[in-house]
Amino acid sequence: MIAVNAHHFRRPWQSVATMALIQDADQRWILQGEIGNYGRVAEGE
């Protein structure tokens, strides 16, 4: 993956970002991309 900026990434053959790492309102990290959306779950949740 090639960083487009601090939170957006693309593959070498793509011209625009296709993946993003963002934080939700509760400050949890979420990966958004063409394969779906995934969130990090803290232990015990």
C-alpha positions as CSV (number, residue, x, y, z in Angstrom):
1,M,0.0,0.0,0.0
2,I,1.2,3.5,-0.8
3,A,0.2,6.3,1.5
4,V,-1.8,9.1,-0.2
5,N,-1.8,11.0,3.1
6,A,-1.9,10.2,6.8
7,H,-5.0,8.1,6.6
8,H,-5.6,7.2,3.0
9,F,-3.9,4.5,1.0
10,R,-3.8,3.0,-2.6
11,R,-2.2,0.1,-4.4
12,P,0.7,0.8,-6.8
13,W,-1.5,0.4,-9.9
14,Q,-4.3,2.6,-8.6
15,S,-4.4,6.4,-9.1
16,V,-6.6,7.3,-6.1
17,A,-7.0,6.1,-2.5
18,T,-9.1,3.0,-2.0
19,M,-8.6,2.4,1.7
20,A,-8.9,4.7,4.7
21,L,-8.1,4.4,8.4
22,I,-10.4,6.6,10.3
23,Q,-11.6,7.1,13.9
24,D,-15.2,7.0,14.9
25,A,-16.9,9.3,17.4
26,D,-15.7,7.0,20.2
27,Q,-12.1,7.2,18.9
28,R,-12.0,3.6,17.7
29,W,-10.1,2.8,14.6
30,I,-12.0,1.7,11.5
31,L,-10.6,0.4,8.2
32,Q,-12.8,1.3,5.2
33,G,-12.1,-0.2,1.8
34,E,-13.4,-2.1,-1.2
35,I,-13.4,-5.3,0.8
36,G,-15.7,-3.9,3.5
37,N,-15.5,-1.9,6.8
38,Y,-13.7,-3.3,9.8
39,G,-13.3,-1.9,13.3
40,R,-10.9,-2.7,16.0
41,V,-12.6,-4.2,19.1
42,A,-11.0,-3.7,22.5
43,E,-10.6,-6.8,24.7
44,G,-13.6,-7.4,26.8
45,E,-16.1,-5.8,24.4
